[in-house]
């Protein structure tokens, strides 16, 4: 079996390297004058695919092939090799590359692997720009510029502006990959979606820098050459200037609202303006045409698949069982879950409450464990922004509600975890940053009680502002009646209350429990594509692409090609692009809807079987799952948990001392909380003073 996995990895690596080589040679004269014309001669002359045939084969197909094969690989790897339960004797071979190399700066914490890829990407941009510029300038003479009604320097400005636009397109090719949450490409590289959002931010800034420079360059050219009317041109079979300007304008509006101050203080403005990405992409494709747009289409195609699946999942109202309101303005929401839904520790769930906002979706860390709690899923929500404050006020008001409409997307999380590979785990959290560590500790409890395997020694260092936040430690243990013997876990908890000198009691603030009466149509949270989600996703991507090729081939052969040959000026470029975009959207919607409906029927059968096992509900009495939630919320943690807690008042943790006292040969250091705290820990681990410290930041920048 290992040979098969190695073969698949080699195949995927070969395809990706070949795809990267295309981007490297693309600026050269050899590609432009020899390779590309030969490909177009064989593919674009076909009456079936037309002018975009080369783009489909060279740019679109390789990435979709990797995505489909990656889905199959991830499915069978998940079933045959549960990496969560690997022994701690197996070390991470890439641990050196994952060490923080850059800690402070505009990029935040950057690992060795990230820095290596960043350097290669910047090298590609520099190489492409220099070659484009050299080749473009080498053909410009005073005579050639005069033929276009330009001076030599104006012609060079046009060439440089075009080169900047081509650089923006390179970045745009990767822009949507990090935000395709359910894509198989991220897990293939060991990247969870929530940790990859920073790549989207980096690429977004870079795209708009290049495209803005591209647009300003041409506007300057038209101004100085008395061709300002060119701004209003929408060519029938060539570049459309108006579409490019509208695309850039949409991008600039989005870009302006990403400023950290605006995003923090006016999140709704940031959120709503980000929907302009639709206009940005549509007018971009109108601007360059579908043939050239195939360069950036792979990432956008996968994003459309993921976005439509999320849309279908969000239409279903989920069953909210109960809520627990802690004294520290924190809420724990408990949902009913399909037992077949499994997820890894540190996974997140996007939540929408229509009564607060119909458009806002917010990610929260899942604190429950799918192994210990097969029928329950819990998230922890700390009151901070306007949305969370409204939710807390709604649940804590004297006039309690009996039902809360909630929709979800997810869960999303890492394809595998490696906590058991270390001898020791040091988890450092600040405030509600403890949430992902709750799920990790519960996973370790499951591993120690069910599989009887050796688990690493765990040191949890948590800092809180007030003693009321210590109640979040009660959530470390599952209270659902599942095996949760924490005594088998070597757990030590160092809790620091930084703004109080001693324990305080406030009788007016006590934990509150709320139970809901959900509607009959509210469903348990289930995987949108069922337990075999990777196979279904691969089927959606492959079948939608095949159907797209068939339909667009028929349209091209029987409509576009005859019109192109018999009409003066040929078939309109914008309309050709529109037809391709429309067919892509229809094919994705058809195949994804069919897959979701099939799995929805299976999920409904699972829920019915659960209800049959539970037995009938007596008239007027609470449903069985509500009654279980009642018992859970009245439970108390095991005594051994309290024995593991050591509370420090009026001081901050000495992280350097705590980390350097860890003598294990492999110490996993996980940090979750404020940016400055994570950077400080990363700086300690990368200082070189302790080779056994392996840092990992858990940052949710959605």
ABEGO torsion letter per residue (X at the ends): XAAAAAAAAAAAAAAAAAAAAAAAAAABAAAAAAAAAAAAAAAAABAAAEAAAAAAAAAAAAAAAAAAAAAAAAAAAAAABBAAABBAABBBAAAAAABBABABEAAEBBBAAAAAAAAAAAAAAAAAAAAAAAAAAAABBAAAAAAAGBBAAAAAAAAAAAAAAAAAAAAAAAAAAAABAABAAAAAAGBBAAAAAAAAAAAAAAAAAAAAAAAAAAAAAAAAAGAAAAAABBBAABBBAAAAAAAAAAAAAAAAAABAAAAAABAAAAAAAAAAAAAAAAAAAAAAEAAAAAAAAAAAAAAAAAAAAAAAAAABBBBBABBBBBAAGBBBBBBBBBAABBBBBGBBBBBBBAAABAABBBBBBBABBAAABAABBBBBBBBABAAAAAAAAAAABABBBABBBBBBBOBBBBABBAAAABABBBBBBBEAAAAAAAAAAAAAAAAAAAAGBBBBBBBBBBBBABAAAAAAAAAABBAAGBBBBAAABBBBBBBBBAABABBBBBAABBBBBBBBBBBAABBBBBBAAEAAAAAAAAAAAAAAAAAAAAAAAAAAAAAAAAAAAABBGEBBAAAAAAAAAAAAAAAAAAAAAAAAAAAAAAAAAAAAAAAAAAEBBBBGBBBAAAAAAAAAAABBBBAAAAAABBBBBGBBBBAAAAAAABABABBBBBBBEBAAAAAAAAAAAAAGABAABBBBBBBBAX
